């Protein structure tokens, strides 16, 4: 069951970003909390809120705060996005409708007209971009590079290295499952966007709150690399990671699905190895088991970049 508690807002930070920092009073205790502004709205001093306290109570590495589930004072009047029809977090109490990028029609010179019934609300849309046959059921090969991450902490390093190697090239980020699902939770993404080291951010599958919403990782990669004309994409989880004692039970396994998707779409696929010479945990020393397990299970070869030596 959800571990929900009622609290009162004591301090409210600016609500001009994707997340708002709060201080709340819960059973007489001052606690840190965050609110996903796009999902539950902003909060103000004195507001009554329901917060999810599970992660903080467990002392998780990424759970040093409570998360606002609903604002009882001012969060019960939202109408949603006009025309949105596809659900994210579907069949949960946080389900909300979005406009998926898969429904977006290509724009620009020479683009074919949509087939009858295609577009918003259609269950199937076989229209590809200008110059592609509209009757093909599979998309044309993307033929652009996709770097697959197993850890959000790799994103800044990859984006910086890409900018050094190809100044002016357009790199986009596709956020998958495996870590934090809210697209606005990553300060790294915000910083990279501000510095133009990322040209765009699409949240795919259960992840939500990016600049574009995709139903699938495949749809996100096609939209970014083909329709938005990214020169390359980075594909990986949001901040934080899910873990267990099992080699298969961790968020880094999302890299397996992402790599297979990129390969199937005809992208040049690079797996970014998780490596460390300082991690105190033997399973992550050298090349992490997160990377080795994915390499063992891949059905097709990918490129793996390793440092000299």
Secondary structure, DSSP 8 states (H G I E B T S, - for coil): ---EEEEEEEEE---SSSEEEEEEEETTEEEEEEEEHHHH----TT-EEEEE-HHHHHT-TT-SSEEEEEETTT-S-----TT--EEESTTSTT-EEE-BGGG----STT-----TT-STT-S------TTS-TT-SS-----SEEEE-SSGGGHHHHHHHHHHHSTT--EEEEEESSS--BGGG-HHHHHHHHTTS-SEEEEETT-B-SSEEESSHHHHHHIIIIIS--SEEEEEE-SS----SSSS-SGGGHHHHHHHHHHHTT-EEEEE--EESS-SSGGGSEE-HHHHHHHHH-SS--EEE----
